[in-house]
Amino acid sequence: MDTPLRTVVKAISWQLLGLIVITLISYSHTGSIRSAISLASTSAILGTISYIIHERLWQRIRWGKTTHKA
């Protein structure tokens, strides 16, 4: 099971990658770096929050987990 801090760090690293990708895609569609950064930032913030909630909810579901005995 991941700690809450690990979940947050994973979310941030994933969203940084997504931020770069969405900025490039947005810029190619809008031609405006300002609009691209605005769209990418909004997506990254909402994506990070959604990811953290999603991961923490899945931590509570026992389906598909295995137990390791020492």
C-alpha positions in Angstrom: 0.0 0.0 0.0 1.3 3.4 -0.9 1.6 6.1 1.7 -0.4 9.3 1.1 2.8 11.2 0.5 3.9 8.7 -2.2 0.5 9.0 -3.9 0.9 12.8 -4.0 4.5 12.6 -5.4 3.3 10.2 -8.0 0.5 12.5 -9.0 2.8 15.5 -9.2 5.4 13.7 -11.4 2.6 12.4 -13.7 1.0 15.8 -14.0 4.3 17.5 -14.8 4.7 15.2 -17.8 1.1 15.8 -18.7 1.6 19.6 -18.3 4.4 19.5 -20.9 2.4 17.4 -23.4 -0.9 19.4 -23.0 1.0 22.7 -23.4 2.5 21.5 -26.7 -0.8 20.2 -28.0 -2.7 23.4 -26.9 -0.1 25.6 -28.5 -0.3 23.7 -31.7 -4.0 24.2 -31.8 -4.2 27.8 -30.5 -0.9 29.4 -31.6 -0.9 31.2 -28.3 1.5 30.3 -25.6 -0.5 32.1 -23.0 -3.7 30.2 -23.8 -1.7 26.9 -24.0 -0.2 27.5 -20.5 -3.6 28.5 -19.1 -5.3 25.4 -20.5 -2.4 23.1 -19.4 -2.3 24.5 -15.9 -6.0 24.1 -15.3 -5.8 20.5 -16.6 -2.8 19.7 -14.4 -4.4 21.1 -11.2 -7.7 19.3 -11.8 -5.9 16.1 -13.0 -3.7 16.0 -9.9 -6.7 16.4 -7.5 -8.6 13.7 -9.5 -5.7 11.3 -9.5 -5.1 11.6 -5.7 -8.8 11.0 -5.0 -8.9 8.1 -7.4 -5.7 6.4 -5.9 -6.9 6.8 -2.3 -10.3 5.3 -3.2 -8.6 2.3 -4.9 -6.5 1.8 -1.8 -9.7 0.9 0.0 -10.8 -1.7 -2.5 -9.5 -5.2 -1.7 -10.3 -6.7 -5.1 -7.2 -7.8 -7.0 -4.8 -7.4 -4.1 -2.6 -10.2 -2.8 -1.2 -10.6 0.7 2.4 -11.4 1.2 3.2 -13.6 4.2 6.6 -13.4 5.8 
